[in-house]
Amino acid sequence: MAQNYQFDNTDLKILELLTDDAKRPYTEVAKKVNVSPGTVHVRMNKMEETGVLDKTTLRINYNKLGFDITAFIGIYLEKSALYEKVLAKLKDIPEIVNIHYTTGNYSMFLKIHCRDTNHLKEVLHDKMQQVEGIERTETMISLEESLNRTLKLSN
């Protein structure tokens, strides 16, 4: 599929249905979209080829696995030129699940999962704040995730 492929409503409906439940069989998706299962399969392959589908993942409830703290960390870099170097080091910290390069107050904004406050302290003090190029951090602990959804793509 060419990079300039124009996605239609069928593609968007397929994505929406599988985003709601990635384990849904293509035969069921095909019935809801009024196409053949082969069409769903071909279109999914084409969306992978173009990079629209990056990868398929599971949504994990980390609390059920003993990670009771979700926190967001704002990072101030000593200078923005250090971003790539700091990014490489932060990628080695397994508790970090999202890293964003941002505008505004922070140079970077992260999401992490920790077992408890002692674990959070260990990650912040012993791992993150030891990374050369980080000037300082600000931590916000999430009290509750009230919404976690994907963007609706079809009309």
MARVEXVO-948172 format. One record per residue: x, y, z of N, C-alpha, C in turn; residue in one letter; chain. Coordinates in Angstrom, 3 decimals. Layout:
n_east / n_north / n_up / ca_east / ca_north / ca_up / c_east / c_north / c_up / code / unit
X / Y / Z / X / Y / Z / X / Y / Z / A / A
...
// end
This chain:
n_east / n_north / n_up / ca_east / ca_north / ca_up / c_east / c_north / c_up / code / unit
0.854 / -1.176 / 0.000 / 0.000 / 0.000 / 0.000 / 0.897 / 1.235 / 0.000 / M / A
0.589 / 2.183 / -0.832 / 1.391 / 3.399 / -0.915 / 1.245 / 4.221 / 0.358 / A / A
2.272 / 4.999 / 0.666 / 2.261 / 5.843 / 1.861 / 1.123 / 6.858 / 1.816 / Q / A
0.678 / 7.237 / 0.609 / -0.389 / 8.226 / 0.489 / -1.765 / 7.574 / 0.366 / N / A
-1.896 / 6.343 / 0.769 / -3.165 / 5.621 / 0.736 / -4.217 / 6.392 / 1.520 / Y / A
-5.401 / 6.514 / 0.937 / -6.502 / 7.210 / 1.593 / -7.362 / 6.187 / 2.340 / Q / A
-7.386 / 6.300 / 3.644 / -8.183 / 5.389 / 4.452 / -9.646 / 5.755 / 4.311 / F / A
-10.481 / 4.729 / 4.194 / -11.908 / 4.980 / 4.078 / -12.620 / 4.575 / 5.367 / D / A
-13.936 / 4.725 / 5.355 / -14.730 / 4.418 / 6.548 / -14.623 / 2.949 / 6.948 / N / A
-14.455 / 2.071 / 5.975 / -14.305 / 0.643 / 6.285 / -13.045 / 0.425 / 7.120 / T / A
-11.938 / 1.028 / 6.700 / -10.698 / 0.912 / 7.476 / -10.905 / 1.432 / 8.897 / D / A
-11.538 / 2.592 / 8.997 / -11.733 / 3.215 / 10.308 / -12.656 / 2.386 / 11.205 / L / A
-13.681 / 1.798 / 10.623 / -14.591 / 0.948 / 11.405 / -13.871 / -0.317 / 11.876 / K / A
-13.053 / -0.890 / 11.008 / -12.261 / -2.072 / 11.398 / -11.355 / -1.718 / 12.567 / I / A
-10.663 / -0.595 / 12.466 / -9.778 / -0.161 / 13.559 / -10.549 / 0.074 / 14.857 / L / A
-11.694 / 0.707 / 14.745 / -12.494 / 0.993 / 15.943 / -12.942 / -0.292 / 16.633 / E / A
-13.431 / -1.251 / 15.854 / -13.902 / -2.512 / 16.432 / -12.755 / -3.272 / 17.100 / L / A
-11.600 / -3.314 / 16.446 / -10.473 / -4.057 / 17.005 / -9.790 / -3.298 / 18.147 / L / A
-9.926 / -1.986 / 18.165 / -9.398 / -1.209 / 19.285 / -10.211 / -1.495 / 20.542 / T / A
-11.516 / -1.636 / 20.376 / -12.377 / -1.972 / 21.520 / -12.066 / -3.356 / 22.062 / D / A
-11.752 / -4.300 / 21.161 / -11.432 / -5.673 / 21.569 / -10.544 / -6.308 / 20.508 / D / A
-9.241 / -6.269 / 20.734 / -8.276 / -6.775 / 19.754 / -8.365 / -8.286 / 19.569 / A / A
-9.021 / -8.976 / 20.489 / -9.162 / -10.430 / 20.360 / -10.385 / -10.818 / 19.540 / K / A
-11.166 / -9.842 / 19.110 / -12.365 / -10.107 / 18.315 / -11.947 / -10.760 / 16.995 / R / A
-12.563 / -11.876 / 16.617 / -12.208 / -12.557 / 15.364 / -12.526 / -11.690 / 14.144 / P / A
-11.688 / -11.816 / 13.122 / -11.907 / -11.069 / 11.882 / -13.270 / -11.399 / 11.271 / Y / A
-13.762 / -12.625 / 11.464 / -15.079 / -12.990 / 10.923 / -16.174 / -12.129 / 11.551 / T / A
-16.074 / -11.881 / 12.838 / -17.056 / -11.033 / 13.532 / -16.938 / -9.576 / 13.076 / E / A
-15.706 / -9.103 / 12.932 / -15.473 / -7.736 / 12.452 / -16.050 / -7.587 / 11.051 / V / A
-15.801 / -8.576 / 10.203 / -16.280 / -8.534 / 8.823 / -17.801 / -8.415 / 8.766 / A / A
-18.501 / -9.172 / 9.613 / -19.968 / -9.113 / 9.641 / -20.448 / -7.718 / 10.024 / K / A
-19.796 / -7.108 / 11.012 / -20.226 / -5.792 / 11.482 / -19.925 / -4.690 / 10.469 / K / A
-18.916 / -4.905 / 9.633 / -18.515 / -3.885 / 8.659 / -19.069 / -4.194 / 7.260 / V / A
-19.696 / -5.362 / 7.125 / -20.279 / -5.793 / 5.837 / -19.240 / -6.012 / 4.748 / N / A
-18.158 / -6.695 / 5.114 / -17.128 / -7.106 / 4.154 / -16.766 / -8.555 / 4.471 / V / A
-15.910 / -9.141 / 3.650 / -15.487 / -10.518 / 3.892 / -14.359 / -10.541 / 4.933 / S / A
-14.188 / -11.667 / 5.628 / -13.061 / -11.786 / 6.561 / -11.712 / -11.572 / 5.867 / P / A
-11.617 / -11.996 / 4.603 / -10.379 / -11.789 / 3.847 / -10.081 / -10.305 / 3.651 / G / A
-11.134 / -9.524 / 3.438 / -10.961 / -8.079 / 3.277 / -10.412 / -7.465 / 4.559 / T / A
-10.938 / -7.898 / 5.695 / -10.441 / -7.393 / 6.985 / -8.964 / -7.736 / 7.118 / V / A
-8.614 / -8.968 / 6.820 / -7.227 / -9.421 / 6.929 / -6.304 / -8.596 / 6.017 / H / A
-6.708 / -8.415 / 4.770 / -5.897 / -7.657 / 3.804 / -5.734 / -6.215 / 4.273 / V / A
-6.822 / -5.607 / 4.719 / -6.743 / -4.209 / 5.157 / -5.879 / -4.060 / 6.416 / R / A
-5.966 / -5.003 / 7.321 / -5.113 / -4.947 / 8.519 / -3.644 / -5.054 / 8.125 / M / A
-3.332 / -5.947 / 7.197 / -1.948 / -6.064 / 6.712 / -1.479 / -4.764 / 6.066 / N / A
-2.349 / -4.140 / 5.275 / -1.984 / -2.882 / 4.621 / -1.768 / -1.774 / 5.651 / K / A
-2.578 / -1.756 / 6.696 / -2.401 / -0.734 / 7.732 / -1.095 / -0.948 / 8.500 / M / A
-0.685 / -2.198 / 8.635 / 0.625 / -2.473 / 9.245 / 1.751 / -1.982 / 8.344 / E / A
1.627 / -2.247 / 7.041 / 2.650 / -1.831 / 6.066 / 2.855 / -0.322 / 6.058 / E / A
1.774 / 0.437 / 6.187 / 1.882 / 1.897 / 6.155 / 2.328 / 2.480 / 7.492 / T / A
2.317 / 1.662 / 8.546 / 2.717 / 2.161 / 9.854 / 1.567 / 2.704 / 10.676 / G / A
0.336 / 2.629 / 10.155 / -0.823 / 3.065 / 10.940 / -0.954 / 2.176 / 12.174 / V / A
-0.735 / 0.880 / 11.988 / -0.708 / -0.048 / 13.119 / 0.749 / -0.252 / 13.504 / L / A
1.101 / 0.220 / 14.663 / 2.479 / 0.138 / 15.124 / 2.766 / -1.237 / 15.708 / D / A
1.908 / -1.668 / 16.617 / 2.023 / -2.982 / 17.229 / 0.742 / -3.268 / 17.994 / K / A
0.538 / -4.505 / 18.302 / -0.619 / -4.897 / 19.085 / -0.157 / -5.162 / 20.507 / T / A
-0.866 / -4.571 / 21.458 / -0.472 / -4.732 / 22.859 / -1.678 / -5.103 / 23.708 / T / A
-1.403 / -5.475 / 24.933 / -2.441 / -5.718 / 25.923 / -2.506 / -4.525 / 26.862 / L / A
-3.671 / -4.235 / 27.383 / -3.795 / -3.213 / 28.414 / -3.778 / -3.936 / 29.755 / R / A
-2.762 / -3.683 / 30.549 / -2.559 / -4.380 / 31.819 / -3.040 / -3.516 / 32.971 / I / A
-3.724 / -4.125 / 33.917 / -4.108 / -3.444 / 35.152 / -2.957 / -3.652 / 36.138 / N / A
-2.062 / -2.680 / 36.217 / -0.860 / -2.812 / 37.042 / -1.177 / -2.925 / 38.525 / Y / A
-2.283 / -2.340 / 38.980 / -2.668 / -2.473 / 40.387 / -2.869 / -3.931 / 40.772 / N / A
-3.444 / -4.706 / 39.871 / -3.700 / -6.127 / 40.152 / -2.406 / -6.925 / 40.244 / K / A
-1.321 / -6.357 / 39.737 / -0.021 / -7.019 / 39.786 / 0.865 / -6.454 / 40.898 / L / A
0.283 / -5.612 / 41.754 / 1.025 / -5.096 / 42.895 / 1.714 / -3.767 / 42.672 / G / A
1.454 / -3.114 / 41.550 / 2.014 / -1.789 / 41.299 / 0.943 / -0.768 / 41.656 / F / A
0.948 / -0.336 / 42.921 / -0.123 / 0.503 / 43.443 / 0.039 / 1.988 / 43.152 / D / A
1.190 / 2.385 / 42.629 / 1.415 / 3.805 / 42.362 / 1.680 / 4.032 / 40.883 / I / A
0.890 / 4.921 / 40.311 / 1.147 / 5.441 / 38.974 / 1.495 / 6.903 / 39.181 / T / A
2.599 / 7.327 / 38.605 / 3.034 / 8.714 / 38.772 / 3.441 / 9.294 / 37.425 / A / A
3.342 / 10.599 / 37.360 / 3.781 / 11.354 / 36.192 / 4.943 / 12.224 / 36.641 / F / A
5.997 / 12.222 / 35.855 / 7.211 / 12.940 / 36.215 / 7.494 / 13.988 / 35.145 / I / A
7.602 / 15.232 / 35.574 / 8.046 / 16.304 / 34.689 / 9.543 / 16.456 / 34.863 / G / A
10.266 / 16.453 / 33.762 / 11.732 / 16.534 / 33.824 / 12.201 / 17.850 / 33.215 / I / A
13.044 / 18.534 / 33.967 / 13.721 / 19.725 / 33.477 / 15.130 / 19.291 / 33.082 / Y / A
15.481 / 19.508 / 31.819 / 16.825 / 19.177 / 31.360 / 17.757 / 20.371 / 31.586 / L / A
19.032 / 20.078 / 31.803 / 20.028 / 21.145 / 31.929 / 20.056 / 21.984 / 30.658 / E / A
19.961 / 21.309 / 29.508 / 19.815 / 21.983 / 28.217 / 19.153 / 21.006 / 27.249 / K / A
18.365 / 21.546 / 26.332 / 17.582 / 20.694 / 25.432 / 18.455 / 19.823 / 24.528 / S / A
19.681 / 20.225 / 24.290 / 20.578 / 19.435 / 23.456 / 20.886 / 18.069 / 24.074 / A / A
20.596 / 17.896 / 25.352 / 20.861 / 16.628 / 26.038 / 19.702 / 15.636 / 25.923 / L / A
18.643 / 16.020 / 25.227 / 17.451 / 15.185 / 25.159 / 17.748 / 13.747 / 24.734 / Y / A
18.407 / 13.541 / 23.628 / 18.657 / 12.185 / 23.101 / 19.472 / 11.348 / 24.085 / E / A
20.462 / 11.969 / 24.703 / 21.312 / 11.262 / 25.667 / 20.499 / 10.852 / 26.904 / K / A
19.671 / 11.776 / 27.403 / 18.827 / 11.486 / 28.568 / 17.783 / 10.435 / 28.205 / V / A
17.184 / 10.568 / 27.027 / 16.185 / 9.604 / 26.565 / 16.752 / 8.187 / 26.557 / L / A
17.953 / 8.021 / 26.045 / 18.579 / 6.698 / 25.984 / 18.735 / 6.101 / 27.384 / A / A
19.116 / 6.918 / 28.345 / 19.290 / 6.432 / 29.728 / 17.946 / 6.106 / 30.370 / K / A
16.934 / 6.945 / 30.133 / 15.621 / 6.716 / 30.732 / 14.966 / 5.447 / 30.188 / L / A
15.237 / 5.124 / 28.939 / 14.671 / 3.907 / 28.345 / 15.146 / 2.648 / 29.075 / K / A
16.255 / 2.749 / 29.797 / 16.784 / 1.606 / 30.542 / 16.104 / 1.408 / 31.893 / D / A
15.233 / 2.319 / 32.292 / 14.539 / 2.218 / 33.584 / 13.199 / 1.535 / 33.332 / I / A
13.043 / 0.289 / 33.788 / 11.854 / -0.492 / 33.418 / 10.529 / 0.054 / 33.950 / P / A
10.545 / 0.807 / 35.019 / 9.298 / 1.347 / 35.579 / 8.682 / 2.440 / 34.708 / E / A
9.479 / 3.038 / 33.818 / 8.980 / 4.089 / 32.930 / 8.263 / 3.428 / 31.756 / I / A
6.984 / 3.800 / 31.572 / 6.197 / 3.195 / 30.498 / 5.890 / 4.159 / 29.363 / V / A
5.976 / 5.470 / 29.590 / 5.767 / 6.467 / 28.544 / 6.775 / 7.590 / 28.720 / N / A
7.296 / 8.077 / 27.604 / 8.184 / 9.235 / 27.618 / 7.734 / 10.163 / 26.495 / I / A
7.507 / 11.418 / 26.844 / 7.111 / 12.422 / 25.854 / 8.094 / 13.584 / 25.898 / H / A
8.477 / 14.077 / 24.731 / 9.274 / 15.294 / 24.593 / 8.249 / 16.414 / 24.453 / Y / A
8.276 / 17.400 / 25.326 / 7.174 / 18.338 / 25.406 / 7.600 / 19.798 / 25.305 / T / A
6.610 / 20.633 / 25.068 / 6.774 / 22.072 / 25.192 / 6.247 / 22.456 / 26.569 / T / A
6.430 / 23.692 / 26.958 / 5.907 / 24.130 / 28.254 / 6.967 / 24.064 / 29.333 / G / A
6.527 / 23.844 / 30.562 / 7.435 / 23.869 / 31.712 / 8.487 / 22.769 / 31.672 / N / A
8.095 / 21.584 / 31.229 / 8.999 / 20.434 / 31.260 / 9.586 / 20.176 / 29.881 / Y / A
10.788 / 19.640 / 29.886 / 11.383 / 19.180 / 28.624 / 10.830 / 17.811 / 28.262 / S / A
10.597 / 17.007 / 29.305 / 10.096 / 15.648 / 29.117 / 9.006 / 15.387 / 30.146 / M / A
8.085 / 14.511 / 29.791 / 7.006 / 14.132 / 30.705 / 6.880 / 12.618 / 30.640 / F / A
6.938 / 11.960 / 31.789 / 6.962 / 10.504 / 31.850 / 5.806 / 9.947 / 32.665 / L / A
5.488 / 8.710 / 32.397 / 4.539 / 7.956 / 33.222 / 5.280 / 6.739 / 33.743 / K / A
5.145 / 6.484 / 35.049 / 5.813 / 5.329 / 35.646 / 4.842 / 4.561 / 36.536 / I / A
5.159 / 3.296 / 36.758 / 4.407 / 2.451 / 37.684 / 5.371 / 1.927 / 38.742 / H / A
4.963 / 2.026 / 40.005 / 5.796 / 1.543 / 41.119 / 4.934 / 0.741 / 42.088 / C / A
5.596 / -0.140 / 42.841 / 4.873 / -0.971 / 43.812 / 4.320 / -0.148 / 44.964 / R / A
5.120 / 0.779 / 45.484 / 4.737 / 1.567 / 46.659 / 5.599 / 2.825 / 46.707 / D / A
5.459 / 3.617 / 47.767 / 6.214 / 4.872 / 47.845 / 7.717 / 4.633 / 47.980 / T / A
8.112 / 3.560 / 48.635 / 9.547 / 3.258 / 48.719 / 10.132 / 2.934 / 47.348 / N / A
9.387 / 2.200 / 46.568 / 9.819 / 1.882 / 45.212 / 9.887 / 3.161 / 44.378 / H / A
8.897 / 4.044 / 44.521 / 8.892 / 5.321 / 43.809 / 10.125 / 6.139 / 44.181 / L / A
10.430 / 6.186 / 45.465 / 11.611 / 6.927 / 45.932 / 12.887 / 6.345 / 45.311 / K / A
12.961 / 5.022 / 45.262 / 14.125 / 4.348 / 44.668 / 14.274 / 4.711 / 43.189 / E / A
13.171 / 4.678 / 42.456 / 13.220 / 5.002 / 41.033 / 13.644 / 6.453 / 40.833 / V / A
13.045 / 7.351 / 41.609 / 13.371 / 8.771 / 41.461 / 14.800 / 9.072 / 41.871 / L / A
15.162 / 8.678 / 43.069 / 16.464 / 9.054 / 43.625 / 17.613 / 8.235 / 43.049 / H / A
17.460 / 6.936 / 43.032 / 18.570 / 6.059 / 42.656 / 18.722 / 5.858 / 41.154 / D / A
17.662 / 6.098 / 40.399 / 17.735 / 5.862 / 38.958 / 17.623 / 7.161 / 38.159 / K / A
16.482 / 7.829 / 38.234 / 16.241 / 8.984 / 37.365 / 17.126 / 10.177 / 37.677 / M / A
17.228 / 10.537 / 38.934 / 17.982 / 11.737 / 39.284 / 19.495 / 11.543 / 39.179 / Q / A
19.910 / 10.334 / 38.876 / 21.327 / 10.059 / 38.636 / 21.690 / 10.195 / 37.162 / Q / A
20.680 / 10.394 / 36.319 / 20.923 / 10.518 / 34.883 / 21.534 / 11.888 / 34.602 / V / A
22.689 / 11.869 / 33.979 / 23.386 / 13.108 / 33.633 / 22.567 / 13.891 / 32.605 / E / A
22.335 / 15.161 / 32.894 / 21.560 / 16.019 / 32.000 / 20.212 / 16.392 / 32.571 / G / A
19.756 / 15.655 / 33.599 / 18.503 / 16.004 / 34.262 / 18.821 / 17.028 / 35.347 / I / A
18.221 / 18.200 / 35.216 / 18.428 / 19.256 / 36.207 / 17.598 / 18.988 / 37.456 / E / A
16.296 / 18.718 / 37.253 / 15.407 / 18.387 / 38.367 / 14.139 / 17.745 / 37.833 / R / A
13.365 / 17.207 / 38.761 / 12.114 / 16.546 / 38.390 / 10.976 / 17.047 / 39.270 / T / A
9.768 / 16.900 / 38.779 / 8.560 / 17.138 / 39.567 / 7.683 / 15.907 / 39.422 / E / A
7.184 / 15.415 / 40.551 / 6.401 / 14.188 / 40.561 / 4.954 / 14.463 / 40.922 / T / A
4.035 / 13.890 / 40.150 / 2.608 / 13.953 / 40.433 / 2.095 / 12.524 / 40.525 / M / A
1.543 / 12.160 / 41.660 / 1.002 / 10.808 / 41.844 / -0.458 / 10.804 / 41.427 / I / A
-0.812 / 9.834 / 40.606 / -2.194 / 9.686 / 40.171 / -3.002 / 9.038 / 41.291 / S / A
-4.117 / 9.660 / 41.639 / -5.001 / 9.084 / 42.647 / -5.997 / 8.116 / 42.017 / L / A
-6.318 / 8.345 / 40.744 / -7.274 / 7.487 / 40.040 / -7.202 / 7.787 / 38.550 / E / A
-7.239 / 6.748 / 37.738 / -7.370 / 6.939 / 36.298 / -8.848 / 6.881 / 35.976 / E / A
-9.410 / 8.004 / 35.589 / -10.847 / 8.089 / 35.350 / -11.225 / 7.815 / 33.905 / S / A
-10.257 / 7.907 / 32.998 / -10.538 / 7.671 / 31.586 / -9.267 / 7.181 / 30.917 / L / A
-9.392 / 6.115 / 30.135 / -8.291 / 5.609 / 29.318 / -8.951 / 5.025 / 28.077 / N / A
-8.912 / 5.789 / 27.008 / -9.589 / 5.330 / 25.791 / -8.764 / 5.676 / 24.567 / R / A
-9.172 / 5.103 / 23.473 / -8.560 / 5.434 / 22.203 / -9.448 / 6.442 / 21.480 / T / A
-8.891 / 7.103 / 20.535 / -9.587 / 8.115 / 19.760 / -10.590 / 7.462 / 18.822 / L / A
-11.836 / 7.936 / 18.805 / -12.841 / 7.441 / 17.857 / -12.476 / 7.946 / 16.474 / K / A
-12.363 / 7.036 / 15.512 / -11.894 / 7.402 / 14.180 / -13.012 / 7.487 / 13.149 / L / A
-14.061 / 6.684 / 13.290 / -15.108 / 6.679 / 12.252 / -16.268 / 7.578 / 12.666 / S / A
-17.084 / 7.901 / 11.682 / -18.237 / 8.797 / 11.935 / -19.296 / 8.087 / 12.703 / N / A
// end
